[in-house]
Amino acid sequence: MQNIWKKPEGLRIVELKPKIYQIFFQKETDLDRVLKGSPWYFRNSWFLLLKWDRSEDPVEKTLDKADIKVQIWNLLEHCKTASLG
């Protein structure tokens, strides 16, 4: 992830349990950039990020949904609607 995220200074990743990680950034600007780019797709898997809330246990937090944008090329005219754009 370090290369994908442009090698943020002081990046530290700790595995809390299988498939659950706590990620530390030294700079708030790096954190904001990575969160803004979320969700990430890495090695054929989605990598979902959520800013940690100290009042919650990160191991108990469920990350099973993500908003993504899909672009469809050459869609037939009769399949297009005003609501879809």
HUTAUR-V738272 format. One record per run of one state. SS is the DSSP state (h for helix, s for strand, l for the rest). FROM is the first residue (numbers start at 1). LEN is the number of residues. If there is no record, write none. Layout:
SS;FROM;LEN + SS;FROM;LEN
This chain:
l;1;11 + s;12;6 + l;18;2 + s;20;5 + l;25;3 + h;28;9 + l;37;3 + s;40;3 + l;43;2 + s;45;3 + l;48;29 + h;77;3 + l;80;6
